Amino acid sequence: MIRGVDAGGGPEPTAGPVEAIPIATPAPVPLDPPAPSDAGDDDVTVTVRPEPAAPAWGRRRVLLLNATYEPLTALPLRRAIVLLVCGKADVVHGDPSGLVLHSAAGSVEVPSVIRLRVYVRVPYRARVPLTRAALMHRDRFRCAYCSGKAETIDHVVPRSRGGTHTWENCVACCARCNHKKADKLLAELGWPLRTMPTAPRGRHWRLLAGLVDADPQWLPYLGETAA
């Protein structure tokens, strides 16, 4: 019981017992959404956003020629643009579609082939590494046995019979001839070779050894034809 005095000096009315008023507590919010039940699985749609593909500019290559128009290497586009902006190279062939890169300071033609203004001496390496790309270029993408379109590589003397994986024992081959030849010798089949396989010579073959697809504008500098 609580007694007091009011402002007029009289006794304050007696207050009854104070009752506690319940306060509703909000339900806790789950941090993770509840898993859908089996009955509603068919109504749930999940959208998966595809990852952005890598820009084509990062994979673009530019053929770099020496001052004598000798092919040196295939540069990333970014490195080629730096050589052009710094005045160390000139554009020989631009992009076939005529693309131009713009910046606040100016614009640069997107190149396909560039040439150094100053000749650089490159150490000569006699042996060209044997790769599928270089071998296909050497044999002009033609089967060494039937002159059809080459699809694979064959060892003239099978490795199971002592053959080596060298330029002199490897040729481009179509799938049909490769399957038919199997592990036999040419003398056993009576097959002739169109040309005798040899190791290619020339610095440009080192570049061809690492190329899968070359811009048609590169081919005259690589000893190839557009066909």
N, C-alpha and C positions, 0 to 999 in steps of 0.2 A: 504494500500500500504506500502511495506517495501523497504527502500533504505539503501544501505550500501556502503562501500569502499572495492574494491578488494585488493589483495596483491600487485598489481602493482601501486596502488595509484589512479587508474582511477575509475570512478564511476561504481558501481556494477549494473548489469542489474536489471531492475525493475521486481520484482516478481509479478505475478498475484494473484488473490484471492485464498486462500487455501481451497480446497474442502474437506469436511468430507467423509471418506471412510467407508461405513457401514461394521461392523464386525459381521459375522454370530454367533449367540449364540446357543450352542448345546442344544438340547431338554432335559428337565429334565428326569432323569432315575427314574421310579417308584420304590418305596421301596418294594411294594408287587406286585407279578405277577398278571396281569389281570385275572379275572374269565373267564373260557372258556364259549364261547357262546353256545346256545342250539344246533346250527348246528354242533359243533365239539365235543360234549360230548361223542359221541361214539368212538372217536379216542383217548381219553385221558385214559391212563392206570395208575392207582394208585397202588403202591407197598407198602404193609404194612409189616414192619419187625416184626416178632414175638418176644415177650419179652423172654429173656433167662430163661429157667427153673431153679428152685432152684437145686443145686447139691445134688445128692443122699447121699453124705457123711454127709450132715447136718442132715439128717433124720435117719441115721443108728444108731442102738442101740446095746449095748453089755450087756450080762447077767453078773452081778457081784455076785460072791459067797463069803460067809464067809470062814474063814480058815477051817471050819468044812464041807465045801461044801453045806452049807445051802443057798438057794437063797435069796438075799437081795433086789436087784432092777435092773432095766434096765437103764444103763448109756448111755449118748451120746458117740459116738466113740471118740471124742476129749478128754473127761474126762478119758476114759479108757486108751488111749495112754499115757496121763500124768501119771497115776498110774503105768503103765508098765515102762516108762522111769525113774521115780523116785524110782523104785525098791520096790514099795509097793504092787505089785500084779504080778502074773504069768499067762501066757496063758495056759488055760486048753484045749480049742478047738480053732483052727484058722479058718479063713474064708475058706469055702469049696472050693473056687476057687484058694486058695493059694496066695491071694494078699499080697504084701509087700509094706510098706511105706518107702521111702528112704529120707535121709537128708544128709547134709554135714558131720555130725558126725557119721552116721551109718544108720541102717535100723531096722524097727520094723514090725513084722508080724501082719497083720490086724486080730484082735481077734473076736471071736464070743462069747466065754465064758472065763472069767478071775476069778482068786481066790485071795483073800487077803492073804498076808503072815502072818499077825497078826490078831488074833480073835478080833472082836468088838462086844460088847454087845448091842443088840437092844431092846428097850422097847417093851414089848408084848402088843398088842391091841387085845382084845377078838373078837370084832365084825368086820366082814369083810364087806366092803361096797357092796351093791347090785348093780351090773352093768350088762349090757347085756352080755359082754364078759365073766365075771365070771360065770354067770348063764348057758351060753352055755357050758362052760367047765365042770361045775358040772354035767349037764345032758348028757354029751358026744355028744352034737349036735344031740340028738335024741328026737323025739316027746314023751312026757310023756304019750300020749294016744294010739298011733298006732305004735310007735317005728320007724316011718319014719324020714326022714331028717328034722330037726328043722329049721324053717325060722323066727320065731317070738317068742314072750313071751306071755303067757296066765296066767290070774289070775284064780286059781282053783275055788275060790268063787268070782264071778264078783264084781267089785268095786261098781257097781250100786246096788248090794244087800248086801253091807256091808263088802266086802272083803278088805283086806289091801295089800299094796305093800311091802311085806316082803318075806324073803327067804322061809318061811313055806307056803306061798300062791302063789308063782310064779313058773312056770315050763316052760321049752322049749316046743315049739309046732309047728307043721306044719301049713301051711296056710289053708289047707282043714279042719283040725280038729278045728282050731280056728274059721273059718267061720261057721261051723256046730254047734259048742258049743254055740257061741254067748254069751248071758247073762243067760244061763241056768246052773243049778247045776248038778253035776255028778250023783246024785241020780235020777234026772229027766230023764237023758239020759241012765242010767244004765251002765255008763262007769267006769271001774276001773283005778286006777293009777298004773303005772309000779312000781314006788318006792315012798315012802313018802318023800316029799320035806323037807329038813332041811338046816340049815345054815352050810356052810363048815367051817372047823376048820384047822388052820395051817397058818404059816406066809406066805408061798408061795402063798396062795390064795389072799393076798393083791396085789401081783405082777400080778397074773392072772386077777385081777379085772380091771387093766389098760391096758391090752394087747389086741390088735385086731388080729395081726398076730405074731406068735412066730417062731423063727428059730427052725427047727427040732432038732438041737443039744441041745436046751434048755430043751426039753420035759422031759428027764429022771430026771432032777433036779426039775421039777415042778410037779412031780407025775403023768405025762402024758405019753402016748405011742405015738410013731411016727405015728401009724395008726389013 
